[in-house]
């Protein structure tokens, strides 16, 4: 019935869904602010999810799993940087190639090592569990405050808090640090930046490595927090949704995070609407409900693409003037 449709549950689910997109979107922001199109967010996310889940299962330590995920994602970012920055390769093709390769390789390796149809075993105690904030029991029975403090703000894993703390940190780095100034200069006019003494390729490599580290948290969150195992193609297009959030946010950290929350909200709404009878409509078919996040993506792209201003040098290889 319609009474089963709870806004409180949707808001809590939004907070839990958003970190996957926030980590990936902040990663894409660094890469694209430097002038490199990062279509490989999906692949780095998937590789990190597989390696994080595998190492966490073998060692029974979620933190070692996260560390291993950082390593593989950074290695892929380094490879992507070598192709796109050093060799001046097509950035779109490089990103798509990484996505396809990781999708197939992660499945094959998971089947080879674990023999469970391309997935890892359940992590069990190796999952990253939720944090109970101090004083939660004291306010648990207080209307609204108990829910707000105990479930909306509290009761999440460490990666959720890291994701939301990351947004103002990225904003400060991009707009108030020396590295951020150089990053924006390289993404807008690399030749002028080079003339000013900025090492363009080095700056872009630093941006790509930062993107690799941040994107790894997205994959680790999928495997170690949300699912508790790795499953083939479990990234499910979140890398591309993160890029859409970048367009929505005009490549600005705060607005991009708002876009991630919006997509997280609609993903939570999709789950909440399944099996619910709406007045005058009845039950909506599950296939239509699953379309909600992607319909929203199309609407966002159609409405904001023309208004968004991407870094001017994005996608253009830098060739040093003689």
C-alpha positions in Angstrom: 0.0 0.0 0.0 1.0 3.7 -0.3 1.6 3.8 3.4 4.7 1.6 2.9 6.2 4.5 1.0 8.5 6.1 3.6 10.4 9.3 3.0 12.6 8.6 6.0 13.8 5.3 4.4 14.4 7.0 1.1 16.6 9.7 2.7 18.7 7.2 4.6 19.1 5.1 1.4 20.1 8.3 -0.4 23.0 8.9 2.1 24.1 5.3 1.6 23.9 5.3 -2.2 25.6 8.7 -2.7 29.2 7.7 -1.7 29.7 5.4 -4.8 29.0 8.4 -7.0 30.7 11.0 -4.9 34.1 9.2 -4.9 33.9 8.5 -8.7 32.7 12.0 -9.5 35.5 13.7 -7.4 37.9 11.4 -9.2 36.6 12.4 -12.6 36.7 16.0 -11.5 40.5 15.9 -10.9 41.1 14.1 -14.2 38.9 16.3 -16.4 39.9 19.6 -14.7 43.5 18.7 -15.9 42.2 18.2 -19.4 41.9 14.4 -19.6 38.5 12.8 -20.3 38.1 10.0 -17.8 35.7 7.4 -19.3 37.6 4.7 -17.4 35.9 5.5 -14.1 33.7 2.5 -14.6 36.7 0.2 -15.1 38.7 1.5 -12.2 35.7 1.2 -10.0 35.1 -2.4 -11.1 38.8 -3.4 -10.7 38.9 -1.9 -7.2 35.7 -3.7 -6.2 37.2 -7.1 -7.4 40.6 -6.6 -5.8 39.2 -5.1 -2.6 36.7 -8.0 -2.1 39.3 -10.6 -3.0 42.0 -9.3 -0.6 39.5 -8.6 2.1 38.2 -12.2 1.9 41.7 -13.8 1.9 43.0 -11.6 4.8 39.7 -11.1 6.6 40.6 -7.4 6.8 38.5 -4.8 5.0 41.3 -2.2 5.4 43.8 -4.4 3.6 41.2 -4.9 0.9 40.7 -1.1 0.6 44.5 -0.7 0.4 44.8 -3.3 -2.4 41.9 -1.6 -4.2 43.8 1.7 -4.1 46.8 0.0 -5.6 45.0 -1.5 -8.6 43.0 1.6 -9.3 46.1 3.8 -9.2 48.0 1.4 -11.5 45.1 1.6 -14.0 45.2 5.4 -13.8 48.9 5.3 -14.4 48.4 3.2 -17.5 45.6 5.5 -18.7 47.8 8.5 -18.1 50.7 6.8 -20.1 48.4 6.2 -23.1 46.5 9.5 -22.9 49.2 11.9 -21.8 52.6 10.5 -22.7 51.6 8.8 -25.9 48.9 11.3 -26.9 46.5 8.5 -27.5 42.7 9.0 -28.0 41.4 9.5 -24.5 37.9 8.2 -25.3 39.2 5.0 -26.8 41.6 4.4 -24.0 38.8 4.8 -21.4 36.4 2.5 -23.2 39.2 -0.1 -23.7 40.0 -0.1 -20.0 36.3 -0.6 -19.2 35.9 -3.5 -21.5 39.2 -5.2 -20.4 38.4 -4.9 -16.7 34.9 -6.2 -17.2 36.1 -9.4 -18.8 39.3 -9.8 -16.8 37.7 -9.4 -13.4 35.1 -12.1 -14.2 37.7 -14.5 -15.5 40.0 -14.0 -12.5 37.1 -14.3 -10.0 36.1 -17.6 -11.6 39.7 -18.8 -11.7 40.4 -18.0 -8.0 37.1 -18.7 -6.4 35.1 -20.9 -8.8 31.7 -19.3 -7.9 30.4 -18.2 -11.3 32.6 -15.1 -11.5 31.9 -13.8 -8.0 33.8 -13.8 -4.7 32.6 -15.6 -1.6 30.6 -13.6 0.9 33.0 -11.5 3.0 31.2 -12.0 6.3 33.2 -10.4 9.1 35.6 -8.9 6.5 32.9 -6.3 5.6 33.2 -2.8 6.7 30.4 -2.4 9.2 28.5 0.7 10.4 29.6 3.1 13.0 27.3 3.9 15.9 27.8 7.5 17.0 28.2 8.3 20.7 25.0 9.0 22.5 22.8 7.2 20.0 21.1 5.2 22.7 20.3 8.3 24.7 18.3 9.9 21.9 16.9 6.8 20.3 13.4 7.2 21.7 13.2 11.0 21.0 10.9 11.6 18.0 12.7 12.8 14.9 16.0 13.4 16.8 16.5 9.7 17.4 16.1 9.0 13.7 18.1 12.0 12.5 21.1 11.4 14.8 21.0 7.6 14.8 20.1 6.7 11.3 20.4 9.7 8.9 23.7 11.1 10.4 24.9 8.0 12.3 24.8 4.3 11.5 27.0 4.5 8.4 30.4 3.1 7.5 33.7 5.0 7.6 33.7 5.4 3.8 30.3 7.3 3.9 31.8 9.9 6.3 34.9 10.0 4.2 32.9 10.7 1.0 31.0 13.6 2.5 34.1 15.0 4.1 35.9 14.8 0.8 33.6 17.3 -1.0 34.8 20.4 0.9 38.4 19.1 0.9 38.3 18.8 -2.9 36.7 22.3 -3.2 39.6 23.7 -1.1 42.2 21.9 -3.2 40.7 23.0 -6.5 40.1 26.6 -5.7 42.5 27.5 -2.8 45.7 25.5 -3.2 48.7 25.9 -5.5 48.1 22.5 -7.0 44.5 23.4 -7.8 45.5 26.6 -9.5 48.0 24.7 -11.7 45.4 22.0 -12.3 42.8 24.5 -13.6 45.4 26.4 -15.6 46.5 23.1 -17.4 42.9 22.2 -18.1 42.0 25.6 -19.5 45.1 26.6 -21.5 48.0 24.1 -21.3 50.3 26.2 -23.6 49.9 29.3 -21.4 50.5 27.2 -18.3 53.6 25.7 -19.9 54.9 29.2 -20.8 54.3 30.2 -17.1 56.7 27.3 -16.0 54.1 24.7 -15.1 55.0 21.1 -16.1 51.8 20.2 -17.9 52.3 16.4 -18.2 53.4 16.1 -14.6 50.4 18.0 -13.4 48.1 15.8 -15.5 49.7 12.6 -14.2 49.3 13.9 -10.6 45.6 14.5 -11.4 45.2 11.0 -12.8 46.9 9.4 -9.8 44.6 11.3 -7.5 41.6 10.2 -9.6 42.8 6.6 -9.4 43.0 6.7 -5.6 39.6 8.4 -5.2 37.9 6.1 -7.6 39.2 3.1 -5.7 37.1 4.0 -2.7 34.0 3.8 -4.9 34.7 0.2 -5.9 35.7 -0.7 -2.4 32.4 0.7 -1.1 30.4 -1.3 -3.6 32.1 -4.6 -2.6 33.0 -4.2 1.1 30.1 -2.1 2.4 27.1 -2.4 0.1 27.2 -5.9 -1.2 29.7 -7.9 0.9 31.1 -9.6 -2.2 32.2 -9.0 -5.8 29.8 -9.7 -8.7 30.5 -9.3 -12.4 29.8 -5.7 -13.6 28.6 -4.7 -10.2 29.5 -1.1 -11.0 26.3 -1.1 -13.1 27.0 2.2 -14.9 27.8 4.2 -11.8 30.9 5.5 -13.4 28.9 7.1 -16.2 26.4 8.4 -13.7 29.3 10.1 -11.9 30.3 11.7 -15.2 26.7 12.9 -15.6 26.9 14.4 -12.1 30.0 16.3 -13.3 28.1 17.8 -16.2 25.3 18.7 -13.8 27.7 20.3 -11.4 29.6 22.2 -14.1 32.8 20.5 -13.0 32.5 22.1 -9.5 32.8 20.0 -6.4 29.9 21.2 -4.4 27.4 21.2 -7.3 28.7 17.9 -8.5 28.1 16.4 -5.0 24.5 17.7 -5.2 24.1 15.9 -8.5 25.4 12.7 -6.8 22.8 13.1 -4.0 20.1 13.6 -6.6 21.0 10.4 -8.4 21.3 8.6 -5.1 17.8 9.8 -4.2 16.2 8.5 -7.4 18.0 5.2 -6.9 16.5 4.9 -3.4 13.2 6.0 -4.8 13.3 3.2 -7.4 13.8 0.6 -4.7 11.1 2.0 -2.4 8.5 2.1 -5.2 8.8 -1.6 -6.1 5.6 -3.3 -5.1 3.9 -0.1 -3.9 0.4 0.7 -5.1 0.0 4.4 -6.0 -3.4 6.0 -5.8 -5.2 5.9 -9.2 -2.2 4.1 -10.8 -1.7 0.9 -9.0 1.5 -1.0 -9.1 4.1 0.3 -11.5 5.9 -2.5 -13.4 9.4 -3.2 -12.1 11.0 -2.6 -15.5 9.7 0.9 -15.6 10.9 1.6 -12.0 14.4 0.4 -12.9 14.4 3.0 -15.7 14.1 6.0 -13.3 17.8 6.7 -12.7 18.5 6.5 -16.4 15.6 8.6 -17.4 16.8 11.2 -14.9 20.2 11.0 -16.5 18.9 11.7 -20.0 16.8 14.7 -18.6 19.9 16.1 -16.8 22.1 15.8 -19.8 19.5 17.4 -22.1 18.8 20.2 -19.6 22.3 21.0 -18.4 24.7 20.0 -21.2 24.2 23.2 -23.1 24.6 25.3 -19.9 27.7 23.5 -18.6 31.1 24.8 -19.6 33.8 22.1 -19.6 37.5 22.8 -19.2 38.6 24.2 -22.6 41.5 21.8 -23.1 39.6 18.7 -22.1 40.3 15.8 -24.5 43.0 17.6 -26.3 46.5 16.1 -26.0 49.2 18.6 -25.1 52.0 18.9 -27.6 54.8 21.1 -26.3 55.7 24.0 -28.6 59.1 24.0 -30.1 
